[in-house]
């Protein structure tokens, strides 16, 4: 009990999550030397062995690929292509923004990266077209969460590692839920635009300007960007490459596309992108290692079994368990980053889910969708900070205007939770 009290206290006072996991992973062995299973040397060895993993190598590769694509302004190519078809219909431009987030999520696998890349490009455009800046900012912040649901997804990689599940199957399982969530966001965007109106003259002029180039020229310009998710996912599902190998392919493809096709980055900028990626992944890698050490201590103390027995004795039905699960995960998403939340909670909660015969792939989708909502819920809300830095809007204002979008997200979550077929139909 003291072990978890210390964990909660350290989180509450604002200690970085990586340090909290490292302290609570090593301290029990220091205080109780007689328990050889949690001796600090064994915990450190488990941490090192845990990150020496082939599947986890996909994470820095997808981060690097996303960073190259962002610098290469690939999102702009995608947005113009979708705007060509739907920019002139009611709510066409906000809908095109959501569709761009869906496609860009299939490149980056990251929520904040999707928000940054799509938001930096779409927010100025939509504001110039007469949309309220706060509306567009909140839309991009929430839609950025699609980046971790549409495959390839970095959180799905971590869940596959923590729960010993196929990353390829998890990627497939995220397709329909991601499209459902995107559809719900589009429906609210349509409702908002019908209620508040749009500047139809500006929209028609902008769409006409895009269409002046002609479809074939636009397709030629956008084809490389559109093929990015096709190549990445095609390699995985076609059996050509594992998710890790496909991530490496995506890096080379993004470099080729940005350097030689679109010529949006220069050779001298490659080193800067690589260094930025290393800085980002170094933090994540430390959290992964610390979470693995923490997980060993949790296992030695039989916490998963205790949680399983507690839930089995207090929750009487599968529906009640699913409701409780969503409440827990929504709360955790507000206060903890996605990576440690998955690495810590997946082994614990999955064991409890097995009592109610919940499919482990379906459980993983529920978990990731819940934590994706955490990207736009304070106090953590990483996407909120990203969107605020791009637009200059206050975080509290973004939160207030994002609430309807979050409700749309939660409605999709309810369907995903109680209709397992949505996650499993493509498997």
N, C-alpha and C positions, 0 to 999 in steps of 0.2 A: 504493500500500500504506500509506504514511504517513497518508493521508487517512482510511482506515478504522481504523487503530491509534488515531489521535486521537479518533475517534468513540467507540470502545470504551472508551478511557481516561476520557473525560469522562462517559460513562454510568456507568462503574464507581464513580467517586468521588462520584456523586450529584448532578451538575449537572442541573437541570431539562431535560427533553427538548426543550422549545422553544428554550432557549438553546444546547443542544448542536447542534441542527439549524441554527440561525442562524450559529453560529461556524464549523462545518464547511462551511457553504454559502458563506460570505464569505471565509474565510481562504485557500483555494487561489488566488483571484483576487488577493488582496493580496500573496501570496508569489510569484506568477508573473504579473506584469503583462503579459508578452508574449502570454499566451493571452487574446485579446480575448473569446472566447466565454464566459469565466467572470469577466469584469470585474465588480467589485462593483456598479456602476450597473446593469448588465444583470440581475444576480441580483436586486437590489431591485425592478427593474421587473417581472421575472417573478413575484416574490412578490405584488406589488400586483395585477397582471393576473390572477394565479391565483385570488385570493379574490374578484375581481369577476366572480362566476359565478352565474347564475340557479339552477342545480340546488343549489348550496351554501346558498342562501337557505332551503331547506327545513329545514336543521339547526336554526337558532335558533327557527324557527316550531314545530317539533316539541318542542324543549326547553321553550318557553314554554307550549305546550298541555299538556305533561306536568306542568309545575309548577302550572298552574291546576287541573288535574284532581286532583293530589295535595292541594292546599290545599282543594279542594272535596269531598274525601273520597269520590271516585267509586269507589275500590276497595272501600269498605265496601258500597256498593250491589251491586256485582258479586258479592262474597263471599256476601252474604246470599241472593242469588238462587240461586247454585249450591248453597249449603248446604241450601236448601229441598228439593232433589231427592236429594242424595247424602250429606247430613250424617249420616244414620242407618245407613249401610252400613259395613262394616269399612273403616277408614282413610278414611272419607268426608270428614272435615274436612281432613286433609293433602292429599287429592286435590283438594278444593275450593280449597285454597290454590294448588296448581299451576295449576289451570284459571283462577283469578283472575290469576295471573302471565301466563298466555297472553293473556288478554283485555286486561289492562292494558298488556302489551307492545305490543299492537296500537293503543294510544293514545299511549304515550310514546316508543317507539323506542329506549329507553335501559335498560341493565342496572341501573346504580345507582339510577335513578329508580324502576324497577319494584320493586327490593328495598326501597327506603325507603317507598314508598307502601303496598305490600302488607304488608310486615313490621311497620310501625308499628301496623297495624290487626289483623293476624291473630295475631301472636305473643302478645299478652296474652289474646286469646280462647282460643287453643288451650292455653295454659298453665293457664287457669282450668278447662278441660275435662279436665285430668289428663295432658296430654302433657308429656314432658320438654322443658324450655325449650331445652336445647342441641340437641335433635333438630329442633325447630321452627325455630330460628335457622339451623341449617345447611341445612335444606330451603329456606327463603326465600332464603338467600344464593345457592344454586345455581340455584334456579328463576328468580331474578331475571335470570339470563343469557339466558333466553328472550326478554327484552325487545329484544335486538339481532338476533334471528333471525326471529321473527314480524314480518311487515310491519305498519306502516312501520318501517324499521330505519335508524338514523343511520349505522352502519358500511356498510350497503349503498349509501347515498348517496355516501359517500366512495370506496368501491370503484368505483362507476359512474363517478365523476369521474376517478379515477386510471387505470382500465383502459378508459375510453371505451366503457362498456357501458350499456345501457338500465336505468335505475333501476326502472322499472315491471316489467321482466322479472325483475330481481333480487328484487323484492318478492314476485312470484308464486312464484319458485323457493324462497323461504324458508318457504313455508306448510307443505308436507309434512314437511321436516326438523324444523321447530319442533314440529309435532304429534308426530313420532316421539320427539324428545327428551323432551317433556312426558310421553308415554306411558311411557317408561323410568323417569322419576322417580316416576311414579305407581305403577308396579309395585314399585319398591323400597320406597316408602312403605307399600304394602299388606303386603309381606313383613315389614317392621319392626314394624308394628302387630299382625300375627298372631303374631309371635314374642314381643313384649314385652307384648301385651295393651293394652286400652283400658278406660276407665271408661264402660261402656255406659249406666249410669244417667244420668250427666251428659250424655252425648251425646243420649240420647233426650229428656231434659228440654229441652236447648237447641234441638234440632230441632223439638220440639213448640211451643216458644215462638215460633220463626220461623213455623211453619205456622199458628199461631193467627190471624195477620193475614189469612190467606187468600191463595190464589194470585193472584187478580186484583189485589188491593191491592199485593202484592209486585211483580207484573209492572209495574203502574203506577209504582211507586216506582223500579224498576230499569230501566225501558224506555229512558230517555234515555241511561243509561250503556251499556247493551247496544248501542244504536244508534251509539255513537261510532266503533268500528272499521268498522261497516257503511258509515257515511257517508264516512269517510276513504278506505277501500279502494274503495268503490263509485264514488266520483268518479274515482279513478285508472283502475280497470279498465273503467269504463263510458265512458271517453273524455271525460268531462265536464271534467276538470282534470288538469294535470300533477302530479307528486308535490309540487312546490313550491307550486302553487296549492292543492292538497288540504291541505297543511300550514297554509296561511293559513286555509282553511275550518275546520280543526280548532281553531284558536285562537278564532275567533269562536263556534264551537259550544260549546267548553268554557266560555267566558265566559258565554254565554247560559244554559247548563245550571247552572253554579255560582251565578250571581247571581240568576236569575229562577225556575228550576225547583226546585232543591234549596235555594237560599238558604243555602248553606254558606260563602260568602264575602261580604264587604261591599265596596262601591265603594272605600273608603279603603285596602283591602288590595291592590287591583290594582296600584297604583304600586310597592309593595314586591315583588310577584311579578315585575313587569317589571324592576326593578333587579337582583333576584337572577338573573334569566335573562341580563341583560347581563353581569353579573360572570362567570357560568359560560361564556358564549359567547366573551367577550373572550379568555380563556385558550385556548380551542379555536381561535379565529381566528388567534392568533399562531402556534400550532403548525402550522396548515394552511399559512400563508404561509411559515414557515421550512422546512417539509417540501417545498414546491414549489421553493424556492430550492435546497435540498439535492438534490432530484431532478434539477434542471438540471445541476448539477455531475456527478452520477452518470451522466447521459446523455452529457455531453461526454467523460467518461473511458471511455465504452463499457462500463460495468459490466454492464448487462443482457446484452450479447453475450458478455462474458467468462464470466458465470455460465452462460449457455446452452451455451457450448462446453464448459465444465468438466463440467456435468451430463451432457451428451451423451456425453462421453468416459469418464465414470466410472460412470454408471448405465446398465445395459443393458436395463432393461424398464420398462414403465409402472407395474407393481405396485411395483417397487423405488423408483421416483420418488415415487409417492404415499405410501409409508411414510416416505421421507426428508422429504417435504414436511410431513407431519403432525408429525414429530419437531421440525423447525425451527420450525414455527408454534406448537406447544405451548410450546417454550422461549421464543420471543419473547414470547408472551402473558404469561409469568411476569414479564418484566422491562420491558415496554414497553406503554404505553397503546395502545388499539385504533386511534385515529385516525392517529398517526404511523406505526404498524406497517403499516397498509394503504397509506398514501400513499407510504411508502418501498419496501415489499417487493412490492406488487402489480405494478408495471411490470417489476420484475426477475424475479420468479418466474413471472409469466404468460408471459413470453417463453420460459422454459425449459419450461413446461407445454405450450406449443404444439408443441414437438419431439415430444411423445408424444400429440399430437392430443386433448388434454383440453379439453373445452368451457369457454369462458371464464366462462359463467354458473355452471356446476358448480364451477369453480375458485373463484369468488367465494364460493359457499356454504361450501365446505370451509374457506376462509380465515377467514370470519366465525365459523363454529362453533368452530374451534380457538381463536381469540382470545377467544370468549365463555367458554371454560373458564378463560382467564387471569383472569377476574373473580374467581375463587375459588381461585386458586393463588398462594401467596406467592412473592416478597416484595411484588409490586404488589397483586394481589387486592383491587380497589376494593370489591367487594361484601362482602368480609370486614369491612372497616372500617365500612361502612354498617350491616351487620347487628350488629356489635359495639356500635356507638354506640346502636342502638335497644334491644338486649336487655340490654346490660351484661355479656355473656359475653366471656371472653378470646378473642382471635383464634386462639391456638394450639389452644384447645379446639374452636372452631368448625371449624378445618381438620381436626382429627382425626375429628370426627363427620361432616364433609362428604365424606370420602374415598369411602364407598360411593356417594353421589350423583354424585360426579365420575366414578367407574367407570361408572355408568349412562349418564352423558353421553358418555363415551368409546366405550361400546358402540354408542350411536346414531351417533357420529361415524364408526365403522368402516363401518357400513351406508351412511351418506351418502357416504363416500369411494369405496367400491367398487361402489356401485349408483347410477350417475349418474341413472337414471330417477326416483329419489326426488326429485331437484331439478328435473328437466326435464319431468316428466309433465304438469304443468299449463300448460306453455308452448305 
